[in-house]
Amino acid sequence: MPDLAYDAVLVLSFGGPEKPDDVMPFLENVLRGRNVPRERMLAVAEHYHHFGGRSPINDHNRALIAAMERELASSGLQLPIYWGNRNWHPLLTDTLRQMRDDGVRSALAFVTSIFSSYSGCRQYLENIEQARAQVDSAPQIHKLRAFYNHPLFIEAQAAEVRDALGGHRARIVFTAHSVPVAMAETSDYQKQLQESCRLVAEDVGIGDWRLVYQSRSGPPGQPWLEPDIADVLREMEPGADVVVVPVGFVSDHIEVIYDLDIEAKAIARERGVNMVRAPTVGVHPKFLRMIRELIEERLGLCRPRSIGQYPPSQDACRAGCCPAPARRPAPERVTAG
């Protein structure tokens, strides 16, 4: 048994409001320093108020942490799990302070974002360093690698798709968060998404699939990744059967339950399209096993695994990958959470 180089795990996420009074302060925190019209902020706030002003992301993270604790304990890994957010309580800086006070010297961070982009990877690395700079004697934090082509992630998502199909044949439409084209061109976001979709469809045995995007939030004149899920549904013939798979998301948070379960389903009903939405991987047992494997990789307890045409992602991001956009528009994850 190798010497364990880490003494804790950190779940690092976006964050979201817990009650109506949190909604505007949360959004102001997300959008601080960015030139976003207040009308856009108020429109996004209504997404949260539709669900009582409470984002589901926090409860999903609580459930994930509880399930991770059981998964690690079952394999004999005695690592405490902490939770910190980018934009709302528990804030990352406060969590690092608590970790330091508990004697944690180094930890592995599992980020609730699957694919490489500025907002999905590089920005979290920046958040870690910014938070560490505010905490004296802060622990070292090393991010776990990207897992878009890990066999257990693919198997978990494929299992959810099979359940949604229920033994029937249907088109598969994978969705992911749209980002500015300029951001996509400086990362492997699209390449990784295409590979995950291909692997999931192959596992399920479905050849009729496509990748589309959702939740665009930038100005109309700026090119973002397309096509949008709404446009794709409007172009389908009445009576078509489609399973929408939010492969770009770890949990069923606001962008999934509002943009897909409310807005996209309303378009499908109007068009006469039979739409079913597959769940995200959430706390699927295979997804939990994958997180444990990612931790064990870094502890030297197992070898990295991947399937498909690309090798496992590197542990440390290469210098200059996923750079910040030169000019930030309304953020691509305004409604995340």
Secondary structure, 3 states (H helix, E strand, C coil): CCCCCCCCEEEEECCCCCCHHHHHHHHHHHHCCCCCCHHHHHHHHHHHHCCCCCCCHHHHHHHHHHHHHHHHHHCCCCCCEEEEECCCCCEHHHHHHHHHHCCCCEEEEEECCCCCCHHHHHHHHHHHHHHHHCCCCCCEEEECCCCCCCHHHHHHHHHHHHHHHCCCCCEEEEEEECCEHHHHCCCCHHHHHHHHHHHHHHHHCCCCEEEEEECCCCCCCCCECCCEHHHHHHHCCCCCEEEEECCCCCCCCHHHHCHHHHHHHHHHHHHCCEEEECCCCCCCHHHHHHHHHHHHHHCCCCCCCCCCCCCCCCCCCCCCCCCCCCCCCCCCCCCCC
